[in-house]
Amino acid sequence: MNFQGSFDKNKIARSFSRYARTYDRFANLQKNLAGNLMETVRSLKISPKKILDIGTGTGEMAFLLHNDFPNAKIWGCDIAPGMVKKSMEKNKFEGITFEVCDAEFLPYKDKTFDLVVSNTVYQWVEELARAFSEARRVLKDSCYFAFITFGPDSLSELKKSYRLKVDEKAEYLHEYKTVSEVGSLLERCDLKVASLSSRSVRTVYPDFREMQKTIKSIGALNASVNLPKGLRSRKKIKELIKYYESNYRLEDHVYATYEIIEAVCVKT
């Protein structure tokens, strides 16, 4: 498959596939957020029979859903074949199916699922309105669509450091939708917003290199189609690291901030 847009979907799929083996070891934030999303699902007091997990990764959310809804049929889909392969290797449950597909072009029939969820995926989606419309299409009437995604303040420290020390324009850095933009898109897609919130979470690391390693080891690399080559000289990278470690430190650790956007919608 070949895709076009400011996000290179082929690059996204290759990157997450490549790091599927190390994902679980480094994706602590994503795991914590999956737990948060599961708490939200529990608060809905529902008993879904068919559930879709969009962007399942290595299956963390799907397995949490199975623990709460052991009799439900669960589908986990992801654009990265390597992630799907890893989730299948981990899967011990007959009621869970994993497969490769694109969030913007779901292969399921209309009104198939009683619940659709997604954890930290939509920040990688180019046409978010199309993805939301697809989630709505496969959802049954009066059922819930719940998700967590990252907002534009995510990794704000790294973006600022990069612009100051490497490339002041840096127009190719990922810019995610704001919480108000997400809300507007959901309404435009005829999804009734039951709740929509934004909060900040800080993650800490021993140093810049360890932060960089963590981001890389889950496959979250820059997937811009406009990413320039030959820009990051050793001198500039050293200046970047020095600036970051001097300005974004908590005692003996450096930190990074993520903006967490969480939404619950109903198909009316």
C-alpha positions, 0 to 999 in steps of 0.5 A: 500500500502507498499513502500520501499526506503529511504523515507517511503511513508506510513509515509509521507502519514500518517503524512500529513494526520494527520496534514491536519486540521492544514496545512492551518494555518501554511503553509505560505511559501507553500502558498507564493510559490504557488502564485509564481508558479501561476505567472510563469504559467501566464507568459506562456500566455497559456489557458489550458483546462485540468490541473493536480496539483501533490501533491495538499495538501489542494488544494491551487494551484488548487484553484489558477489555477481555478481563472485564468482558470475558464473553465478548468478541474482541477485534484488535486492529493496527496498521503495523504488521509487526505489532499485530504479529506480536499481539497474536503471539501474546494472545491466549484467548479464543475471543480475541482476533488481531488483524492489520488494517488502517483506522481511516479504512476499517474493513468491518461492516456497518453497525458491527460493534457495541463498543469502539475504543482506541488508545494513543493512536489518533495522533498518528492519523492524517485524516482524523475526520475520516477515522472518526467517521469510520469508527462511527460507521462500524458502531451500533446506534446508541453505543459508545466510542471512547479514546485517548490521544495526544494533544499539541502540548505533548513533548513541548520541551523537546519541540522548543529545544529542537527549534532553538538548537537545531532548526528554528522553523522545523515545520515538519515536527508533528503538530496534533489536534487541540482538544477543541479541534477534536471536539469539533471534528467529533460533532462534525462526524455526528458523534454526540460528545458525552465527555471531552477533557485534556490534562498534562502528564509528566514522564521522567528519565535519567537523562536525555539519551534515555528519553530518546531511547524510550521514544525510539524503542516504541517506534514513535519516530517522526513520520513526516513526509517532509522530514529533511535529511542531513540536518542533524549535525553532531554539534547541533545535537550536542547543543540540543541535549545540553539545553534540554538537560539544563532547562527541563530537569527535576532533581536528578532526572529530565522530564517530558510533558504529554497532553492527554486528550480523552473523549467519550462519544455516543452514536445517535 
